[in-house]
Amino acid sequence: MKKSHGPAFRQQQKLLAHCPTCKGRAVVHGVFFEMACAACNASGWVDGLTGQPLPLEDLVLQLTMRLQQAQRRINELERPVPIRDPGEQYHQNNRRGTGGTNYTGD
């Protein structure tokens, strides 16, 4: 068996789900105004397995991990596609000519 005392070396990303009370909005409608949702600590997220609100320290950590994952995905999608053929670059618009037209150096 593996030893399992003490804190983990790496934090694991937990499964999060939208809060069923506020439906992920972090606020609930009162009689006259909106109030912070007490079921999810006004975050809109609960533990996906138990449905319980996460402690604030865990919530910040989990949301940061999800944000970093989303940012990596955005950076992946925004990365320019490499040009395989030099002739392909000749026909692409490089916006270096007059008025942003294509300039090829000919």
Stockholm file with secondary structure:
# STOCKHOLM 1.0

chainA/1-106         MKKSHGPAFRQQQKLLAHCPTCKGRAVVHGVFFEMACAACNASGWVDGLTGQPLPLEDLVLQLTMRLQQAQRRINELERPVPIRDPGEQYHQNNRRGTGGTNYTGD
#=GR chainA/1-106 SS CCCCCSCCSSCCCCCEEECTTTTTSSEEECSSSEEECTTTTTSSEEETTTCCCCCHHHHHHHHHHHHHHHHHHHHHHHSCCCCCCHHHHHHSCCSCSGGGCCCCCC
#=GC SS_cons         CCCCCSCCSSCCCCCEEECTTTTTSSEEECSSSEEECTTTTTSSEEETTTCCCCCHHHHHHHHHHHHHHHHHHHHHHHSCCCCCCHHHHHHSCCSCSGGGCCCCCC
//
